[in-house]
Amino acid sequence: MTDWSACARPAPIVLTGRHCRLEPLAIERHAKQLFLAYADAPDDSDWTYLTHGPFADFDVYCQYLEQSLGGDDRLHFAIIDPATGKALGSTGLIRITPAHGVLEIGVVTYSRALMGTIAGTEAMYLLLRHVFDTLGYRRIEWKCDHLNARSRAAAVRYGFSFEGIFRQAMVYKGRNRDTVWYALLDSEWPQVRKGFETWLADDNFDAQGKQRHALGDLIARAREA
C-alpha cells in the first residue's frame, strides 16, 4: 500500500437525504426531542442490548449525553424528521481511527417512530456514503451483543459481513456480552451502495409505502451482477 495516507477525521456536518437529515447531536437542540421520542415506547425492551439507558428522567439522559459526546474518536448524530424538524433517533461514528481508515457505526438508538421506516434505512445509507465516498475510509465495523437478533439482522441487511464472535468481551448491566463483529469494506461498497439506492428509489414502493423488493435481496443481486 505505497499510495496509502491517513483519512480525514469526520467533521460535525449535516447529511441531508430525502426522508431524513443527520445533524451533529447537540444537547440543547436535540436532547428533549430524543428523550420524548424514546419515552413513546410501551416498555424498556429497546434498551436491553444497549450499554446505556433506560433513563429515569430527562436530567439523567442529559448527563449520559454529556459524558458520551466528548472525545476525538466519536461523532454522534441526531436523526431528524424533515417534515416536523424533530429528532426521532440517534447514531454515531465511534472508534474512529483515521490512520488506518477504520471506524465503527455504533450507539444506534432508534425510537419506535423511526424503527422500520424508510428514514431509518436512509440514515444508515447517508452515513456509509459519507464515510466511504467522501472521507475515503477502508473499513466500517458493526458490533453488537450476540443475543441481539435485531441488530444482527440489521447488519446483514445493510450489507455487512459476519467476521466472528469475541467471547466474554464485555460486562454491562450485570451480564456477560459475547460481541459479534461485522464489517463492510470499501471494495464491497459500490455494490452495497447500488442496492441501497435501488431500494430507496420511488418505484421500489407501492402507493401504501410498502417495499417491492427487500434491501438485502437488492444488495445480493448487485453483488452477483
MONOR-V107932 format. One record per residue. RES is the residue in one small letter. SS is DSSP state (2 for helix, 1 for strand, 0 for the rest). PHI is phi in whole degrees, -180 to 180 (999 if undefined). PSI is psi in whole degrees, 0 to 359 (NA if undefined). Layout:
{{RES SS PHI PSI} {RES SS PHI PSI}}
//
This chain:
{{m 0 999 62} {t 0 -70 341} {d 0 -100 9} {w 0 -79 139} {s 0 -141 156} {a 0 -60 149} {c 0 -81 163} {a 0 -73 148} {r 0 -75 133} {p 0 -55 134} {a 0 -99 156} {p 0 -76 83} {i 0 -116 168} {v 0 -93 133} {l 1 -114 120} {t 1 -113 128} {g 0 -117 192} {r 0 -83 330} {h 0 -112 347} {c 0 -156 170} {r 1 -138 134} {l 1 -103 125} {e 1 -120 143} {p 1 -54 127} {l 0 -68 125} {a 0 -125 129} {i 2 -58 313} {e 2 -67 335} {r 2 -98 323} {h 2 -113 339} {a 2 -59 313} {k 2 -65 318} {q 2 -62 317} {l 2 -67 316} {f 2 -58 316} {l 2 -69 322} {a 2 -64 317} {y 2 -68 329} {a 2 -69 346} {d 0 -72 345} {a 0 -67 144} {p 0 -73 343} {d 0 -153 188} {d 0 -98 13} {s 2 -65 335} {d 2 -66 343} {w 2 -97 358} {t 0 -54 314} {y 0 -104 14} {l 0 -99 142} {t 0 -71 343} {h 0 -112 165} {g 0 71 172} {p 0 -70 166} {f 0 -112 129} {a 0 -66 325} {d 0 -156 176} {f 2 -64 322} {d 2 -63 321} {v 2 -65 320} {y 2 -63 318} {c 2 -63 322} {q 2 -63 319} {y 2 -61 314} {l 2 -62 318} {e 2 -59 322} {q 2 -75 325} {s 2 -88 339} {l 0 -80 345} {g 0 -80 165} {g 0 105 145} {d 0 -81 347} {d 0 -98 19} {r 1 -151 153} {l 1 -149 115} {h 1 -98 145} {f 1 -125 142} {a 1 -92 140} {i 1 -101 117} {i 1 -105 135} {d 1 -80 113} {p 0 -65 337} {a 0 -71 325} {t 0 -110 342} {g 0 76 9} {k 1 -100 148} {a 1 -80 131} {l 1 -115 357} {g 1 -179 179} {s 1 -149 160} {t 1 -155 178} {g 1 -158 160} {l 1 -100 122} {i 1 -130 169} {r 1 50 45} {i 1 -72 122} {t 1 -129 84} {p 0 -59 326} {a 0 -61 330} {h 0 -107 356} {g 0 67 40} {v 1 -130 140} {l 1 -155 175} {e 1 -126 141} {i 1 -88 122} {g 1 -146 186} {v 1 43 42} {v 1 -74 113} {t 1 -130 95} {y 1 -100 137} {s 0 -76 168} {r 0 -62 331} {a 0 -70 342} {l 0 -102 334} {m 0 -62 136} {g 0 72 17} {t 0 -105 163} {i 2 -61 320} {a 2 -61 320} {g 2 -63 321} {t 2 -72 319} {e 2 -62 326} {a 2 -58 318} {m 2 -67 320} {y 2 -60 315} {l 2 -62 319} {l 2 -66 311} {l 2 -61 314} {r 2 -60 318} {h 2 -65 315} {v 2 -69 317} {f 2 -80 308} {d 2 -81 323} {t 2 -91 315} {l 0 -95 343} {g 0 75 29} {y 0 -72 156} {r 0 -96 336} {r 1 -154 133} {i 1 -122 131} {e 1 -106 156} {w 1 -139 125} {k 1 -132 149} {c 1 -161 169} {d 1 -62 138} {h 0 -65 343} {l 0 -87 352} {n 0 -83 84} {a 2 -62 323} {r 2 -67 317} {s 2 -69 322} {r 2 -64 319} {a 2 -66 322} {a 2 -64 317} {a 2 -58 313} {v 2 -66 318} {r 2 -60 323} {y 0 -82 1} {g 0 97 6} {f 0 -78 151} {s 1 -107 138} {f 1 -66 134} {e 1 -120 342} {g 1 149 180} {i 1 -125 127} {f 1 -92 107} {r 1 -75 142} {q 1 49 49} {a 1 -82 340} {m 1 -158 153} {v 1 -120 124} {y 1 -147 143} {k 0 53 35} {g 0 75 17} {r 1 -135 158} {n 1 -78 147} {r 1 -127 120} {d 1 -90 122} {t 1 -96 125} {v 1 -90 134} {w 1 -108 132} {y 1 -128 157} {a 1 -152 156} {l 1 -130 130} {l 1 -102 158} {d 2 -61 328} {s 2 -70 337} {e 2 -92 341} {w 2 -61 319} {p 2 -55 319} {q 2 -73 320} {v 2 -65 319} {r 2 -61 318} {k 2 -61 319} {g 2 -62 315} {f 2 -59 311} {e 2 -68 326} {t 2 -68 319} {w 2 -65 320} {l 2 -76 347} {a 0 -64 149} {d 2 -57 321} {d 2 -74 359} {n 2 -87 0} {f 1 -127 141} {d 0 -84 185} {a 0 -63 336} {q 0 -92 3} {g 0 83 13} {k 0 -86 136} {q 1 -67 144} {r 0 -89 326} {h 0 -133 137} {a 0 -74 147} {l 2 -60 315} {g 2 -59 322} {d 2 -67 320} {l 2 -67 322} {i 2 -66 319} {a 2 -62 319} {r 2 -65 320} {a 2 -65 325} {r 2 -71 329} {e 2 -79 336} {a 0 -67 NA}}
//
